[in-house]
Amino acid sequence: MIRDLLLAIVFFFGPMLVMFVLRNLALLFRLWLAVRRQRRMQPEIIDVTPDAVGGPSLGYVALAILIGALSAYLAWQHTHQGVASNLDMQYVPAHLDDQGRLVPGRLAPKKEGTPDATSKHTR
């Protein structure tokens, strides 16, 4: 009984499946021919895009490094320029003078007799 059922299914659906595959294969073959014909009719495209230029030139890189090093040196020199003059200076904190007025804090020259001034010469 199962064998009869399987034979009926195969012989009933088999021809339908074969015809469905043939119809779709014919349709796919016709589409392939149409695409092939369309590609042959298109003109050939010539690529005129310019080549990408490589990195920056060696002169540009050398100039950039030179300017960077010069800027770093000038900034370092500027930050250390006031250090030499500040060695001879000392900070005097804010205080009240004899009349009771507030005197703001400031940098003042070191006096020769202070311990900070004499320790500079021993180093």
Helices and strands as residue ranges (DSSP letters): H 2-41, H 58-86, E 89-92, E 95-96, E 102-103, E 106-109, H 115-122
